[in-house]
Amino acid sequence: PLQLFQKALRLVIGYLHLLTAIAWFGTILYVHILLKPAYAARGLPKGELILGWLSIGLMAITGTLLTLARIPSFHLFYTTRFGILLGIKIILFIIMASSAAVVTFVIGPRMKKRMKLPAARNGEPFSSAELSYFDGKEGRPAYFAYQGKVYDVSSSRLWREGSHMKKHGAGSDLTDLLKTAPHGDEKILGMPVVGSLITGETKGKPPRHEKAFYLMAYMNLVFVFVITFIVALWRWT
């Protein structure tokens, strides 16, 4: 009975470990493939941050318990194939968790502070960087540029959460994209104009913390594929 209980407990712990890994890795893949890292540069929504850190915490706890059950002696880490792969996986996890902490508590606040702009800019010119703030998410106004003018679509039911038909996003110049829209530009021209878009601007070099953010973001994406490859080596070779 005791051995059966231990196996059942290990199964439950392993299931939680796998489930939280899917949640965390899925968030990373979702941000990189569908949203792109520039979305996260504005600050991840609280829900995604909470999910990510819950996953990291549960993975650390369940991973420790599973390691103690499978590796009773430290020398197995460098004398067995399973132990070597597990050691690599643990090191990658620690690097990923550390980078997540740096992004959440150091780089993230700096980038959010840099993105803070007044809520109202009626009649003032917008740079592309300033326009990107008004993406309609988390209570921010939804603006987009069209043929040199900036329009406010915050009150439109067709632009909820800054997205129109899940194809066009607020916070950017949509001149070229809206040329292919099934409707004419009369619907756009009827929206309130809040300013103009600065054209021909030169982009300055991004600050160091922004470069570090993108470096860590793509590093973690690579680590996701490396860790899943390690799991594949365990199971199917």
Phi, psi and omega in degrees: 000319181295318180294322178295320179296318180297320178294318179295319180295318179295323178297316180296316180296317179296322178296315178298320179298315180293320181296315180291328176296318178297318181296314182290310181295325178297321177297316180298314180294321180298314181295318185283318187274316184266317186264333185076147183302333180300330176297314181290337180297338178276356182109120179293145175302152183302322181300318180290324177294316180297315178299317180298314183286328173297319179296316180298315180297313180293323178295320180296317182291308182293324178296321177296315180296318180292324179294316179297327180284325184266334183238082182289340182232139186296328184295343177292341178294332183238006178245351179236150179299316179300316182295321180295314179296321178295320179298317178298316180299318180295317180298315179298319179298316180298319178296316180296316179295321179294317179294325177296322178294318180296316180294318184290316190255347181241299185287317182305307179301324179294318181290323177295320180297321180293330183273352183291126179223162177300148181289334183240132180220039185301125176084351183269151177286148180247137165275167179298321180294320179292320180297326183297338178294324186273070185260002177078006182258151177051040175087357179284151176298156180249108178240152168213159181258144177212118180052045173087352179249152180252126184249147178258116180243023184300326184269000182277132178290345179275357180235041179295137182055028174073017181233133179251112179057026180058022180241319185245135180249143177289165178094011182211174178274115184255020184304309183290322182292319184285349175295334181264007181292151181289352179244164178283175182280002178297329178291326179285314183295341178279353179279153179297134176267129182246357180166194180232160180262131178288125180255155178071020180286149177259134182277130176279170179291136178293148179294165184299319183294331177287320176298319180296323179299311181293324177299312180293324181298312181286331175297315179294326177297316177297318181297326177301315180290325179294316181294318178294328176293322177297316178299321178296322177297321178298314193272328190235018173227000000 
